[in-house]
Amino acid sequence: MVIIMQPNASAQDIKEVIKVIEENGLEAKVMEGRQQRIVGVIGDKTRLASVPLEAMHGVEQTVAISKSYKLASREFHPQPSIVDVDGVKIGGDEPIIMAGPCAVESREQLFEAADIVKAGGAQFLRGGAYKPRTSPYSFQGLEEKGLEYLAEARERTGLKVVTEVTVVEAVERVAYYADMLQVGARNMQNFGLLKAVGRAGKPVLLKRGLAATLNEWLNAAEYIMNEGNPNVVLCERGIRTYETYTRNTLDLSAVPAVKHLSHLPIIVDPSHGTGKWRMVKPMALAAITAGADGLMMEVHPNPARALSDGPQSLTPEHYQDIMTSIHKLSKFMKDEHIQSIDLTD
């Protein structure tokens, strides 16, 4: 439930509403809108059934939230959210780029990749220190040594670090080194892990599961937010369908759909979405045009020698070419006042 306050409601009016909510064993969250404030109610709203909320001073109306996810719903938070990662804002006017190798293979490889990523204009360095692989015989990552290299690369370049955490036991360790925690597709419904990253105090990048519906994906975000962490960014990375030519089927329709359903920022990963480096550029540009708040791309100094995901990794030259095109497209859309279709009404 949300309680919409009148535009002229005073701070005392809101305080009284919060008091009533909390006296009935529920949690209240105040959100600032452009013209009015909203008080969100978390918990069993039937406890307020006998409370005449709309009769309280300053209350305009109460609205029930129909979605199973509440905190992630646009009904609960009508305005788009901006997630601030130590000064880098995801969900603003400029698309945010996260780029780097699939896996941290060595200190030298990561530093070379970080320099390439920085030179192209990205804001985040991505790289896996812990690698959940389909085969137990595949490269599993350098673990904490990889985290140390990522932190060193951040000091060298100023890039923010986003990296995946795969088990609850590693959350605190990864949070110590990273600026943003990534929950991968295989762990999207690992509810214990979602709760743990929600309590870690760092922004979270939540990838869509291999065959997850939008409802399941947003409910996964709800687990994180319900632990007191509102700083969640969604990442569409393709879903499994009957098509075998591409690694996954990149569902770009998820971008406007999520923006209609949720206030959370959403970025797109065309590398995992296609599995083919030649398809990354057109899908990246299509994602920006669809309204994505950013991109995640795999970049490797020498993809032919990559220990994981070489076929979908961009060479330095291809990465620079894509970044040039992204900057041109973003400038064109801004200059021409072209925006993604507004589906929030």
Stockholm file with secondary structure:
# STOCKHOLM 1.0

chainA/1-345         MVIIMQPNASAQDIKEVIKVIEENGLEAKVMEGRQQRIVGVIGDKTRLASVPLEAMHGVEQTVAISKSYKLASREFHPQPSIVDVDGVKIGGDEPIIMAGPCAVESREQLFEAADIVKAGGAQFLRGGAYKPRTSPYSFQGLEEKGLEYLAEARERTGLKVVTEVTVVEAVERVAYYADMLQVGARNMQNFGLLKAVGRAGKPVLLKRGLAATLNEWLNAAEYIMNEGNPNVVLCERGIRTYETYTRNTLDLSAVPAVKHLSHLPIIVDPSHGTGKWRMVKPMALAAITAGADGLMMEVHPNPARALSDGPQSLTPEHYQDIMTSIHKLSKFMKDEHIQSIDLTD
#=GR chainA/1-345 SS CEEEECTTCCHHHHHHHHHHHHHTTCEEEEEECSSCEEEEEESCGGGGTTSCGGGSTTEEEEECCCSSCCTTBTTTCCSCCCEEETTEEETSSSCEEEEECSBCCCHHHHHHHHHHHHHHTCSEEECBSSCCCSSTTSCCCCTHHHHHHHHHHHHHHCCEEEEECCSGGGHHHHHHHCSEEEECGGGTTCHHHHHHHHTSSSCEEEECCTTCCHHHHHHHHHHHHTTTCCCEEEEECCBCCSCCSSSSBCCTTHHHHHHHHBSSCEEECHHHHHSCHHHHHHHHHHHHHHTCSEEEEEBCSCGGGCSSCGGGCBCHHHHHHHHHHHHHHHHHHHHTTCCCCCCCC
#=GC SS_cons         CEEEECTTCCHHHHHHHHHHHHHTTCEEEEEECSSCEEEEEESCGGGGTTSCGGGSTTEEEEECCCSSCCTTBTTTCCSCCCEEETTEEETSSSCEEEEECSBCCCHHHHHHHHHHHHHHTCSEEECBSSCCCSSTTSCCCCTHHHHHHHHHHHHHHCCEEEEECCSGGGHHHHHHHCSEEEECGGGTTCHHHHHHHHTSSSCEEEECCTTCCHHHHHHHHHHHHTTTCCCEEEEECCBCCSCCSSSSBCCTTHHHHHHHHBSSCEEECHHHHHSCHHHHHHHHHHHHHHTCSEEEEEBCSCGGGCSSCGGGCBCHHHHHHHHHHHHHHHHHHHHTTCCCCCCCC
//
